[in-house]
């Protein structure tokens, strides 16, 4: 066997190869990576949500403290009515426009939009569950203020964060890094400072006598908030914000109206109505409606976790207004709590979460690529995440079919023509 002659370049030697130097990032470089428009936008939008939550808290406190009105379901009912009117009408308009197009023409619709008939046919029961969860979460947390202390509510309300983390991992396939857990830890330190300031200033005595019942109500309400937020993030990422808010308003108004008639009809009958009480009801509804309108946009830009971390400052805004309206006592730890919570949000937002590789979901029924009928695995029921994903795949498949049909219906110059059936 002939030997293979090894050739080398005499000009290149081991001594001439310089080691690759590691790039050392200065503190200015690290600061620039944090102080970006993306991070600033998340912080500002998150704080706008906190201000709106503060508005709902202040109006509710004024109603209860000055006018002895405690009707959380009635206050939320007006918000769901507004959501249904504003966001369900565009979905109904899609159905109306579709009906006006002649049967011989190819309908041209915006990608991602479904009319209300299609949505109700495919996903109505899922939106009923989400609306029920959202209505009861609002009711339980507000009701908890009557039984337990403010400190307990501030602590137990943080249960929303681990619930969102777990559900995002399971259903949204989000994968978190150590920097995300570090940001959450800094935010929770801020909550600890907030609770400590309440203890030192004497605000921990505000609340009812049945603290166990109040704590359980708050705990359950916080968990339901987490479920609702993750469901909202899924819908706004795979469908549209208008669809989610329209369906939430439609079914939420029905559920809230029934609950109002059952639980709060006597409270409504005993209210001493005046223009001040009516103005506070309207103010609460406007703040809550604006909160629900902006919430999906912020979730789509960031995530449900970032939003729940950001709104931890809502109690601090309420405190600052309460210094003038309710004569609250200020403590320096409140300012420290605000700084820690905002810093935690910034730390969390410096790196986006990763997403796990998509699973090989089952093919749709009737597809030629379905599994063999003799495969026993083909008869296994789909999981919740697979069921949700199949809805999205059906929509994508229909949109691609419409686009292909519309392309075939164009003449060589590109103008649409009628397709004869």
Legacy VTK file of the C-alpha trace (Angstrom):
# vtk DataFile Version 3.0
C-alpha trace
ASCII
DATASET POLYDATA
POINTS 421 float
0.000 0.000 0.000
1.385 3.358 -0.972
2.075 5.724 1.813
0.135 8.933 1.840
2.437 11.907 1.873
1.391 14.536 4.356
1.797 18.058 3.051
2.086 21.064 5.266
2.259 24.743 4.624
5.665 25.967 5.733
4.397 29.504 6.142
1.845 28.483 8.740
3.246 27.126 11.969
1.879 26.588 15.413
3.800 29.605 16.631
2.146 31.826 14.006
-1.390 30.864 15.043
-2.540 33.312 17.680
-5.055 32.105 20.254
-8.587 33.403 19.861
-9.141 36.057 22.480
-12.396 36.061 24.386
-14.454 39.201 24.012
-14.703 40.906 27.362
-17.943 42.841 27.728
-17.647 46.038 29.713
-20.316 47.241 32.095
-21.359 49.795 29.479
-21.928 47.054 26.905
-24.029 45.100 29.364
-26.001 48.239 30.238
-26.672 48.915 26.551
-28.005 45.386 26.117
-30.460 46.032 28.950
-31.498 49.607 28.115
-33.150 48.824 24.783
-36.406 50.082 23.310
-37.878 46.574 23.582
-37.281 46.393 27.332
-38.402 50.001 27.873
-41.607 49.381 25.924
-42.425 46.323 28.035
-41.845 48.249 31.260
-43.963 51.236 30.171
-46.848 49.102 28.915
-46.734 46.995 32.067
-46.892 50.084 34.251
-49.829 51.418 32.245
-51.675 48.225 33.191
-50.768 48.826 36.837
-52.177 52.361 36.652
-55.465 51.032 35.242
-55.666 48.390 37.984
-55.031 51.193 40.456
-58.009 53.052 38.949
-60.305 50.071 39.513
-59.033 49.687 43.076
-59.518 53.359 43.957
-63.056 53.537 42.542
-64.031 50.308 44.339
-62.586 51.590 47.613
-64.475 54.878 47.283
-67.723 53.033 46.573
-67.329 50.847 49.650
-65.848 53.416 52.040
-68.037 56.441 51.259
-71.251 54.940 49.889
-71.278 51.413 51.402
-71.553 49.791 47.956
-69.895 46.386 47.502
-71.069 44.796 44.254
-68.057 43.301 42.416
-70.208 41.360 39.947
-72.313 44.393 39.030
-69.195 46.489 38.489
-67.640 43.872 36.200
-70.910 43.322 34.323
-70.694 46.698 32.577
-67.155 45.896 31.426
-68.218 42.627 29.779
-71.106 44.419 28.070
-68.660 46.971 26.623
-66.324 44.204 25.435
-69.206 42.414 23.721
-70.421 45.582 21.995
-67.014 46.786 20.835
-65.354 43.511 19.812
-68.218 41.154 18.911
-69.605 43.571 16.312
-66.504 43.302 14.050
-66.838 39.507 14.163
-70.492 39.807 13.182
-69.545 42.268 10.439
-67.270 39.594 8.948
-70.302 37.295 8.670
-72.396 40.081 7.106
-69.726 40.917 4.521
-69.346 37.230 3.695
-73.102 36.947 3.060
-73.080 39.930 0.678
-70.521 38.322 -1.659
-72.219 36.428 -4.521
-71.874 32.669 -4.470
-70.045 32.772 -7.816
-67.264 34.961 -6.455
-64.269 34.000 -4.373
-64.540 35.704 -0.956
-61.518 37.719 0.017
-61.041 37.945 3.770
-58.238 39.099 5.960
-55.869 36.379 7.096
-56.440 35.403 10.720
-60.047 36.633 10.916
-63.053 34.348 11.322
-66.641 35.432 11.445
-68.611 34.856 14.595
-70.524 31.906 13.125
-67.349 29.921 12.453
-65.868 30.790 15.852
-68.997 29.729 17.736
-69.206 26.515 15.741
-65.620 25.466 16.474
-64.582 26.956 19.795
-67.649 28.186 21.676
-67.304 25.805 24.638
-63.662 26.752 25.165
-64.549 30.435 25.384
-67.365 29.624 27.813
-64.806 28.002 30.132
-62.359 30.911 29.797
-65.124 33.465 30.427
-66.333 31.560 33.500
-62.780 31.428 34.878
-62.272 35.147 34.261
-65.566 36.203 35.859
-64.993 34.095 38.967
-61.370 35.228 39.327
-62.500 38.863 39.432
-65.271 38.052 41.888
-63.189 35.929 44.285
-60.275 38.351 44.634
-62.529 41.375 45.220
-64.647 39.368 47.677
-61.513 38.349 49.606
-60.984 41.965 50.717
-64.066 41.648 52.944
-62.652 38.709 54.925
-58.872 38.897 55.139
-56.115 41.464 55.501
-54.477 43.490 52.769
-51.120 41.867 53.555
-52.498 38.369 52.997
-54.005 39.381 49.675
-50.738 40.915 48.474
-48.847 37.739 49.343
-51.375 35.198 48.085
-51.988 37.157 44.895
-48.439 36.214 43.847
-49.628 32.618 43.380
-50.597 33.740 39.874
-46.905 33.800 38.886
-46.041 30.100 39.503
-49.371 29.078 37.956
-48.523 31.041 34.801
-45.009 29.561 34.739
-46.249 25.964 34.951
-49.066 26.410 32.434
-46.790 28.277 30.007
-44.329 25.380 30.219
-47.046 22.786 29.517
-49.345 24.451 26.993
-47.237 27.206 25.397
-44.003 25.143 25.453
-42.077 28.093 26.914
-38.633 27.336 28.288
-37.111 29.652 30.879
-33.502 30.523 31.625
-31.841 31.333 34.925
-32.103 35.049 34.196
-35.895 34.697 34.131
-35.974 32.991 37.513
-33.625 35.693 38.814
-35.990 38.423 37.617
-38.921 36.703 39.313
-36.924 36.449 42.555
-36.147 40.185 42.476
-39.850 40.976 41.937
-40.815 38.780 44.886
-38.270 40.638 47.017
-40.157 43.776 46.056
-43.408 42.182 47.203
-41.716 41.307 50.498
-40.690 44.951 50.925
-44.267 46.004 50.167
-45.659 43.658 52.808
-43.041 44.813 55.316
-43.984 48.431 54.702
-47.662 47.584 55.283
-46.796 45.906 58.584
-44.719 48.862 59.758
-47.317 51.442 58.706
-50.258 49.563 60.246
-52.151 48.827 57.011
-52.132 45.075 57.713
-55.143 45.430 60.017
-57.483 46.401 57.177
-59.901 43.558 56.410
-62.542 41.286 57.904
-62.477 38.690 60.644
-62.766 35.407 58.721
-59.182 35.401 57.465
-59.107 31.715 56.516
-62.060 32.139 54.157
-60.545 35.311 52.713
-57.184 33.633 52.162
-58.801 30.691 50.374
-60.837 33.027 48.158
-57.724 35.001 47.224
-55.689 31.844 46.606
-58.327 30.385 44.295
-58.856 33.698 42.515
-55.115 34.123 41.906
-54.874 30.609 40.450
-57.828 31.303 38.143
-56.155 34.535 36.999
-53.137 32.471 35.976
-55.273 30.075 33.934
-57.087 32.965 32.247
-53.857 34.774 31.372
-52.247 31.716 29.771
-55.413 31.019 27.769
-55.380 34.634 26.622
-51.741 34.402 25.536
-52.486 31.271 23.522
-55.434 32.864 21.713
-53.714 36.162 20.844
-50.691 34.282 19.464
-52.667 31.794 17.354
-55.846 33.707 16.495
-56.661 37.405 17.048
-57.114 39.835 19.907
-60.541 40.821 18.566
-61.711 37.212 18.674
-60.614 36.713 22.274
-62.097 39.957 23.610
-65.298 39.561 21.602
-65.938 36.032 22.844
-64.918 36.945 26.397
-67.349 39.859 26.380
-70.142 37.810 24.816
-70.022 34.858 27.205
-68.725 36.878 30.167
-71.710 39.220 30.062
-74.115 36.252 30.120
-72.325 34.527 33.016
-71.868 37.771 34.927
-75.518 38.731 34.395
-76.746 35.398 35.758
-74.439 35.653 38.768
-75.582 39.218 39.359
-79.237 38.168 39.403
-78.510 35.328 41.842
-75.998 36.846 44.274
-76.263 40.644 44.196
-79.846 41.560 43.363
-80.539 42.597 46.978
-77.387 44.741 47.152
-78.369 46.535 43.947
-81.866 47.199 45.281
-80.507 48.879 48.434
-78.031 51.227 46.690
-78.746 54.916 47.228
-78.136 56.072 43.688
-76.626 59.491 43.048
-74.504 61.035 40.341
-71.378 60.363 42.444
-72.176 56.646 42.719
-72.985 56.446 39.021
-69.762 58.246 38.127
-67.719 55.806 40.215
-69.423 52.852 38.506
-68.613 54.349 35.107
-65.027 55.113 36.165
-64.515 51.525 37.300
-65.949 50.163 34.033
-63.812 52.482 31.879
-60.595 51.529 33.712
-61.405 47.812 33.541
-62.390 48.036 29.869
-59.134 49.826 29.011
-57.225 47.200 31.012
-58.843 44.329 29.104
-58.276 46.102 25.777
-54.542 46.721 26.321
-53.813 43.449 28.141
-53.713 41.182 25.035
-51.391 43.589 23.212
-48.908 43.591 26.090
-49.095 39.791 26.368
-48.395 39.386 22.656
-45.381 41.720 22.841
-43.977 40.044 25.957
-45.662 37.149 27.765
-48.178 36.424 30.501
-45.312 36.097 32.997
-43.953 39.587 32.238
-47.424 41.094 32.551
-48.057 39.497 35.945
-44.673 40.673 37.197
-45.336 44.210 35.963
-48.725 44.606 37.630
-47.235 43.872 41.054
-46.693 47.646 41.287
-50.452 48.329 41.150
-50.707 48.305 44.956
-47.981 50.938 45.117
-49.849 53.294 42.789
-52.956 52.744 44.903
-50.939 53.637 47.988
-49.632 56.871 46.456
-53.175 57.986 45.609
-54.398 56.763 48.990
-51.982 59.143 50.716
-54.305 61.959 49.627
-57.712 60.260 49.442
-57.601 57.793 52.332
-54.790 59.291 54.469
-52.521 56.255 54.232
-49.169 56.308 56.037
-46.076 56.409 53.842
-42.974 54.327 54.532
-39.620 54.301 52.750
-39.910 50.582 51.999
-42.690 51.356 49.531
-40.224 53.151 47.272
-37.750 50.268 47.628
-40.508 47.813 46.689
-41.281 49.788 43.530
-37.606 49.859 42.498
-37.185 46.115 43.099
-40.301 45.134 41.135
-39.395 47.292 38.132
-35.794 46.029 38.282
-37.048 42.439 38.334
-39.170 43.072 35.242
-36.144 44.583 33.469
-33.950 41.602 34.403
-36.600 39.143 33.198
-37.079 41.020 29.906
-33.388 41.150 28.971
-33.589 37.690 27.375
-36.622 36.276 25.567
-37.901 32.871 26.555
-37.170 29.977 24.219
-39.755 27.614 22.805
-39.601 23.837 22.822
-39.627 22.063 19.426
-43.197 21.424 18.239
-44.599 17.974 18.748
-45.689 15.747 15.893
-49.390 16.330 16.287
-51.944 14.000 14.801
-53.051 14.620 11.219
-56.577 15.876 10.699
-59.358 13.341 9.985
-59.773 12.666 6.289
-56.192 13.615 5.459
-54.268 11.177 3.265
-51.331 11.363 5.661
-53.253 9.982 8.619
-51.990 6.978 10.542
-52.843 3.457 9.585
-56.164 2.308 10.965
-54.619 -0.814 12.395
-52.265 1.265 14.551
-53.599 1.072 18.133
-52.022 4.445 18.940
-54.388 6.086 16.444
-57.322 5.482 18.777
-55.756 7.307 21.719
-57.616 10.502 22.730
-55.900 13.799 22.044
-54.505 15.870 24.870
-55.748 19.393 25.577
-52.734 20.988 23.900
-53.160 18.743 20.835
-56.836 19.636 20.639
-56.039 23.356 20.742
-53.314 22.927 18.144
-55.650 21.078 15.804
-58.032 24.054 15.796
-55.172 26.256 14.691
-54.121 23.765 12.001
-57.669 23.646 10.621
-57.716 27.444 10.328
-54.309 27.516 8.632
-55.344 24.782 6.205
-58.503 26.647 5.215
-56.630 29.919 4.751
-54.092 28.246 2.454
-56.954 26.714 0.461
-58.643 30.122 0.084
-55.380 31.735 -1.021
-54.800 29.013 -3.617
-58.363 29.333 -4.915
-58.056 33.106 -5.132
-54.817 32.751 -7.117
-56.459 30.413 -9.628
-59.356 32.851 -9.983
-57.140 35.670 -11.231
-56.618 36.489 -14.885
-53.070 36.946 -16.291
-53.140 40.642 -15.425
-53.819 39.826 -11.781
-57.374 41.208 -11.467
-59.935 39.015 -9.696
-62.617 37.418 -11.853
-65.735 35.494 -11.002
-65.503 31.746 -10.624
-68.492 29.952 -12.036
-69.798 27.139 -9.876
LINES 1 422
421 0 1 2 3 4 5 6 7 8 9 10 11 12 13 14 15 16 17 18 19 20 21 22 23 24 25 26 27 28 29 30 31 32 33 34 35 36 37 38 39 40 41 42 43 44 45 46 47 48 49 50 51 52 53 54 55 56 57 58 59 60 61 62 63 64 65 66 67 68 69 70 71 72 73 74 75 76 77 78 79 80 81 82 83 84 85 86 87 88 89 90 91 92 93 94 95 96 97 98 99 100 101 102 103 104 105 106 107 108 109 110 111 112 113 114 115 116 117 118 119 120 121 122 123 124 125 126 127 128 129 130 131 132 133 134 135 136 137 138 139 140 141 142 143 144 145 146 147 148 149 150 151 152 153 154 155 156 157 158 159 160 161 162 163 164 165 166 167 168 169 170 171 172 173 174 175 176 177 178 179 180 181 182 183 184 185 186 187 188 189 190 191 192 193 194 195 196 197 198 199 200 201 202 203 204 205 206 207 208 209 210 211 212 213 214 215 216 217 218 219 220 221 222 223 224 225 226 227 228 229 230 231 232 233 234 235 236 237 238 239 240 241 242 243 244 245 246 247 248 249 250 251 252 253 254 255 256 257 258 259 260 261 262 263 264 265 266 267 268 269 270 271 272 273 274 275 276 277 278 279 280 281 282 283 284 285 286 287 288 289 290 291 292 293 294 295 296 297 298 299 300 301 302 303 304 305 306 307 308 309 310 311 312 313 314 315 316 317 318 319 320 321 322 323 324 325 326 327 328 329 330 331 332 333 334 335 336 337 338 339 340 341 342 343 344 345 346 347 348 349 350 351 352 353 354 355 356 357 358 359 360 361 362 363 364 365 366 367 368 369 370 371 372 373 374 375 376 377 378 379 380 381 382 383 384 385 386 387 388 389 390 391 392 393 394 395 396 397 398 399 400 401 402 403 404 405 406 407 408 409 410 411 412 413 414 415 416 417 418 419 420
